[in-house]
Amino acid sequence: MIAVAVIGAGVMGSAIGSRLLDEGCRLSFFDPATDSGGELLDKGARRARSPADAAADASFVITSLNSARIVETAVFAESGVSEVVSPDKLLVDMSSIAP
């Protein structure tokens, strides 16, 4: 079973996560807004305590956030994805932000 982390469980991130769960992936997610992601929980996803916690066991990490500052924080700040980075992880930024 492929382990995937989704950072950002708003409209787009929840849709991505939901589709991954439908395809049999094991999903962990983190969202700065703690009330997001209820539908993912209902489908069997795990709510993580931080981006690093979500990404720790994932082969793929998908960010879906609404500003470059939030992406930078989720990846590079304390408890960010970069704390658990390894050569076998792929980070995919699907955020609707400027390059």
C-alpha positions as CSV (number, residue, x, y, z in Angstrom):
1,M,0.0,0.0,0.0
2,I,1.4,3.4,-1.0
3,A,1.8,5.9,1.8
4,V,1.0,9.5,0.9
5,A,0.9,12.7,2.9
6,V,-1.2,15.7,2.0
7,I,-0.3,19.0,3.5
8,G,-3.3,21.2,3.2
9,A,-6.8,19.7,3.5
10,G,-8.9,22.5,2.1
11,V,-11.1,22.1,-1.0
12,M,-8.3,21.0,-3.3
13,G,-6.3,19.0,-0.8
14,S,-9.3,17.2,0.5
15,A,-10.3,16.2,-3.1
16,I,-6.8,15.0,-3.8
17,G,-6.7,13.0,-0.5
18,S,-10.2,11.6,-1.0
19,R,-9.2,10.3,-4.5
20,L,-6.0,8.8,-3.1
21,L,-8.0,7.0,-0.4
22,D,-10.4,5.7,-3.0
23,E,-7.5,4.2,-4.8
24,G,-6.3,2.4,-1.7
25,C,-3.5,4.6,-0.6
26,R,-2.7,5.0,3.1
27,L,-3.1,8.8,3.8
28,S,-1.8,11.1,6.5
29,F,-2.7,14.8,6.3
30,F,-2.0,18.0,8.0
31,D,-3.7,21.3,7.7
32,P,-3.0,24.5,9.6
33,A,-6.7,24.9,10.1
34,T,-7.5,22.2,12.6
35,D,-11.2,22.0,11.5
36,S,-10.3,20.9,7.9
37,G,-10.2,17.4,6.7
38,G,-13.2,15.8,8.4
39,E,-14.2,14.0,5.3
40,L,-10.7,12.5,5.1
41,L,-10.9,11.3,8.6
42,D,-14.3,9.7,7.8
43,K,-12.7,7.8,4.9
44,G,-9.8,6.5,7.1
45,A,-7.0,9.1,6.8
46,R,-4.9,10.0,9.8
47,R,-4.7,13.6,11.0
48,A,-1.0,14.4,11.7
49,R,0.3,16.7,14.4
50,S,2.7,18.5,11.9
51,P,3.8,18.4,8.3
52,A,6.8,16.4,9.4
53,D,4.5,13.9,11.2
54,A,2.4,13.6,8.1
55,A,5.4,13.0,5.8
56,A,7.4,10.8,8.1
57,D,6.3,7.4,6.6
58,A,5.1,8.7,3.2
59,S,6.8,8.0,-0.1
60,F,4.9,11.0,-1.7
61,V,4.2,14.3,-0.1
62,I,1.7,16.6,-1.7
63,T,1.3,20.3,-0.7
64,S,-1.9,22.1,-1.5
65,L,-1.8,25.4,0.2
66,N,-2.8,28.9,-0.6
67,S,0.3,31.0,-0.2
68,A,4.0,30.7,-0.8
69,R,4.7,31.7,2.8
70,I,2.5,28.8,4.1
71,V,4.3,26.3,1.7
72,E,7.7,27.6,2.9
73,T,6.6,27.2,6.5
74,A,5.2,23.7,5.9
75,V,8.3,22.5,4.2
76,F,11.2,24.4,5.9
77,A,10.1,25.5,9.4
78,E,10.4,23.6,12.6
79,S,8.4,20.3,12.3
80,G,8.3,20.8,8.5
81,V,8.6,18.2,5.8
82,S,12.3,18.9,5.4
83,E,12.9,17.4,8.8
84,V,12.0,14.0,7.4
85,V,13.3,14.3,3.9
86,S,15.1,11.4,2.3
87,P,16.1,10.4,-1.2
88,D,13.1,8.1,-1.6
89,K,10.5,10.8,-0.9
90,L,8.9,12.9,-3.7
91,L,7.5,16.3,-2.8
92,V,4.8,17.6,-5.2
93,D,3.6,21.2,-4.8
94,M,0.1,21.5,-6.2
95,S,-0.6,24.8,-4.5
96,S,-2.4,27.6,-6.4
97,I,0.4,30.1,-5.9
98,A,3.0,32.0,-7.9
99,P,6.1,29.9,-8.9
